[in-house]
Amino acid sequence: MNRTHRIRWSECDPYGHMNHAAYLTLFEDLRVAHWAHLTGQPIAATRPGPVIAQLEIRYLRPVTFDDTVDLTCQVSSFRNTSYVQDYTLSKDGTPCCTARAICVVTRQDTGAKVPLTDAWRQALVAEGAVAG
């Protein structure tokens, strides 16, 4: 999944540098959009959906107010109830930030883990993910 985004002032600190939380919000937007694409339904409290079990983020170069950036996310691997999603935020073709999240699919009402369906697994494999 790919998107282009222009950095807003509200996403920056007083010096005009992109705030750390803004990176995570942009990656969250991609995660939500990817889940809707994968399942054919938007995230809702009444359906299983991904929650973050672990998140790593690496800042490589600064991003500032009014920069146009490209965002990507891709699932690299999956297991029974979880998957690994990799993110990149790039400016002018150069990565500025990368992140990796372990997402666990849960029932939102109980927190119980939910196995990935065969259809979801097939869609992930079609996107290049491997079972692991």
MOSUL-V289861 format. One record per pair of residues at least 24 apart in sequence whose ideal C-beta (glycine too) atoms are under 6 Angstrom apart, sorted by sequence separation. I is the first residue (numbers start at 0). J is the second residue. D is the distance in Angstrom with one decimal. If there is no record, write none. Layout:
i=I j=J d=D
i=I j=J d=D
This chain:
i=66 j=90 d=5.5
i=80 j=104 d=5.5
i=0 j=29 d=5.6
i=0 j=32 d=6.0
i=80 j=112 d=4.1
i=0 j=33 d=4.7
i=62 j=95 d=5.1
i=80 j=114 d=5.5
i=59 j=94 d=5.5
i=60 j=95 d=4.8
i=79 j=114 d=5.3
i=59 j=95 d=5.5
i=58 j=96 d=5.4
i=33 j=72 d=5.7
i=57 j=97 d=5.0
i=29 j=70 d=5.8
i=56 j=98 d=4.3
i=29 j=72 d=4.2
i=55 j=99 d=4.9
i=16 j=61 d=5.6
i=17 j=62 d=4.2
i=25 j=70 d=5.7
i=54 j=100 d=4.9
i=77 j=123 d=5.3
i=16 j=63 d=5.8
i=15 j=63 d=5.1
i=53 j=101 d=4.3
i=15 j=64 d=4.3
i=51 j=100 d=5.4
i=52 j=101 d=4.6
i=74 j=123 d=5.2
i=52 j=103 d=4.8
i=77 j=128 d=5.5
i=76 j=128 d=5.8
i=11 j=64 d=4.9
i=49 j=102 d=3.8
i=50 j=103 d=5.6
i=75 j=128 d=6.0
i=76 j=129 d=5.2
i=74 j=128 d=4.3
i=49 j=104 d=5.7
i=50 j=105 d=5.4
i=76 j=131 d=4.2
i=8 j=64 d=5.6
i=47 j=104 d=5.2
i=6 j=64 d=5.7
i=47 j=106 d=5.5
i=6 j=66 d=4.8
i=26 j=86 d=4.5
i=5 j=67 d=5.1
i=44 j=107 d=4.7
i=4 j=68 d=5.5
i=3 j=69 d=5.6
i=4 j=70 d=6.0
i=47 j=113 d=4.1
i=2 j=70 d=4.7
i=1 j=71 d=5.1
i=0 j=72 d=5.1
i=26 j=98 d=5.6
i=22 j=96 d=5.4
i=37 j=119 d=5.8
i=37 j=122 d=5.3
